[in-house]
Amino acid sequence: MKKLAFILTSFSFLLTPALAYAQSVDILWQGDGYTPPFYEGRAMWSNQSRITLLAVPQGLGNDANLNYKWSRNGTVLGDFSGVGKNTLSFNDSVLSRPQSIKVEIISNNDEVVTQSSVRIAPVVPSVLVFENNPLLGFLFHREVGSTYTLKDAEVTFTSFPFFFNTRNHADPLLTYKWQTNNGEVETKNSVTYRVPDGASGESFVSVNISNSKKILQTAGKSFLVQFGQ
C-alpha cells in the first residue's frame, strides 16, 4: 500500500508543473426552486423563479481578489461586476426566455485573462406524487408512475411541487386540486383513498398545483389507481 501511494504521489508531481499555470473559470448555477428531501441533483431554474450563478476560477489566485465582469445576453452588468463579485443572481421574467451568461476575469491592465459562458433556459415546474406510508413515511425512492396498484385497503398520496418558487410543499402560496373520475375534489397536498369492501376496478386520479403569485408556475399529473385485483 505504501508503494502504491508513493507511485501516485510521484505521478502527481510530474503533472503539477504542466497544470500549475492553467488559467480558467467555470460557471456553476442553481435555481431557487423547491425540491423534496433526499432529492439528488441541483434545483433547476424554472419559470418566474430566481437563479444564482457562481464563477469558479482555476489557477488565478485568491477568488476574492479577482475582477469579475458579468454579461447577460450581451449586456454588461456593471452593478454585478467588480473585484470579488463572483456571483450573479436574477429573477426570470414572465417572458421566460433562455439567457446567455458570460463571465470574464479582468487583469489590472483591463485585459481579459480568461472567460466562460453558459446558456440556460428555464424549465416548466412539475409535480411528483409519492405514497405516504403510515409506517415508513414518504416513499421518496419510488415515485407514483402512470399506474398504481393498490394492495391494501387504503393509500395516502402526497404531491410535491418540483422547482416551484416556494419554501416547502405546504406553502400557503400553493393551491392543490386533487380529483378522481367520480368528481370528488380535495384541496390539500395529501389525499387518502379507501376501497369499499369487495370492490374492484380502477380510478383515474389527477392533481394540479399552482402558485398564487407566479402565474407560470403551474403543473399537473394524472395516474390510474387499480384496486381489488
BADO-779635 format. One record per residue (C-alpha): x, y, z. Coordinates in pm, whole numbers, padded with zeros to 5 digits, always signed. Layout:
BEGIN
XYZ...
***
This chain:
BEGIN
+00000+00000+00000+00287+00238+00080+00450+00165-00254+00127+00244-00442+00090+00575-00255+00446+00669-00348+00384+00595-00715+00068+00808-00721+00242+01095-00544+00529+01086-00787+00289+01082-01083+00107+01385-00944+00437+01568-00903+00524+01510-01267+00191+01660-01377+00195+01959-01144+00432+02183-01344+00222+02142-01658-00102+02227-01482+00016+02493-01239-00022+02774-01493-00358+02668-01635-00595+02962-01601-00966+02912-01650-01304+02989-01499-01609+02767-01467-01969+02872-01415-02186+02678-01172-02555+02757-01130-02861+02653-00934-03225+02754-00939-03405+02879-00630-03684+02625-00667-03818+02374-00418-03702+02011-00418-03815+01749-00165-03588+01583+00090-03330+01335-00044-03355+01479-00393-03032+01407-00581-02913+01684-00806-02944+02059-00822-03265+02256-00830-03343+02350-01187-03421+02706-01286-03794+02734-01354-04033+02993-01492-04053+03311-01282-03801+03189-01026-03457+03304-00919-03124+03167-01036-02777+03208-00887-02454+03163-01083-02109+03121-00932-01779+03182-01111-01510+02934-01004-01161+03042-01123-00876+02795-01157-00508+02886-01131-00574+03257-01077-00503+03300-00709-00744+03420-00442-01102+03434-00577-01183+03740-00365-00906+03946-00527-01012+03887-00888-01203+04133-01103-01518+03976-01249-01712+04112-01545-02059+03964-01590-02267+03993-01909-02623+03884-01976-02742+03843-02335-02454+04062-02450-02517+04342-02199-02251+04411-01936-02394+04406-01584-02195+04683-01421-02370+04661-01084-02285+04293-01054-01927+04322-01180-01612+04415-00992-01346+04283-00757-01464+03983-00558-01805+03973-00726-01802+03610-00831-02180+03552-00803-02473+03667-01012-02842+03632-00920-03156+03740-01101-03524+03650-01139-03680+03514-01453-03936+03742-01617-04285+03650-01733-04142+03606-02083-03926+03314-01963-03661+03326-02234-03326+03142-02247-03043+03351-02105-02681+03370-02224-02447+03446-01935-02076+03525-01966-01814+03599-01704-01469+03739-01773-01172+03770-01541-01012+04111-01597-00647+04189-01524-00511+04510-01372-00442+04625-01728-00810+04579-01822-00728+04274-02032-00936+03956-02039-00738+03683-01864-00996+03409-01919-01369+03378-01972-01657+03133-01978-02018+03140-02089-02332+02933-02046-02679+02934-02200-02965+02845-01966-03335+02804-02035-03598+02800-01758-03789+02475-01724-04158+02424-01656-04225+02321-01293-04351+01970-01242-04547+01762-00993-04432+01434-00844-04651+01208-00631-04526+00972-00360-04702+00728-00133-04716+00837+00231-04687+00505+00412-04819+00501+00773-04511+00306+00891-04231+00417+00659-04337+00773+00580-04285+00920+00233-04154+00661-00012-03925+00901-00196-03739+00613-00363-04049+00515-00563-04243+00781-00748-04602+00702-00842-04599+00646-01216-04879+00624-01470-05035+00327-01290-05050+00243-00919-05170-00095-00792-05333-00066-00451-05253-00372-00237-05409-00256+00091-05749-00121+00186-05635+00240+00163-05348+00459+00049-05235+00815+00106-05073+01011-00175-04878+01333-00128-04786+01565-00414-04462+01763-00423-04402+02074-00637-04068+02035-00813-03888+02365-00889-04174+02589-00775-04061+02916-00617-04177+02817-00270-04035+02730+00072-04191+02385+00107-04469+02167-00030-04714+02304+00228-04653+02671+00148-04981+02871+00164-04896+03023-00175-04961+02684-00334-05306+02571-00438-05374+02198-00471-05657+02031-00654-05697+01653-00641-05975+01497-00844-06097+01144-00923-06313+01020-01206-06620+01030-00981-06584+01406-00938-06456+01421-00580-06220+01717-00520-05963+01761-00244-05761+02082-00194-05487+01959+00040-05142+01844-00063-05226+01490+00054-05525+01273-00018-05634+00932+00114-05834+00681-00089-06016+00384+00062-06152+00083-00124-06508-00025-00040-06538-00384+00082-06541-00629-00205-06494-00362-00469-06253-00390-00761-06169-00177-01060-05970+00133-01131-05993+00508-01077-05839+00794-01266-05666+01040-01031-05529+01382-01117-05357+01654-00916-05279+02013-01011-05062+02265-00828-05042+02638-00890-04855+02926-00729-05087+03216-00649-04809+03474-00705-04644+03317-01011-04886+03268-01299-04644+03050-01494-04577+02818-01203-04846+02559-01251-04823+02189-01319-05026+01872-01306-05004+01494-01301-05252+01213-01356-05238+00838-01298-05455+00529-01274-05519+00352-00943-05607-00017-00974-05765-00195-00676-05925-00522-00572-05747-00730-00833
***
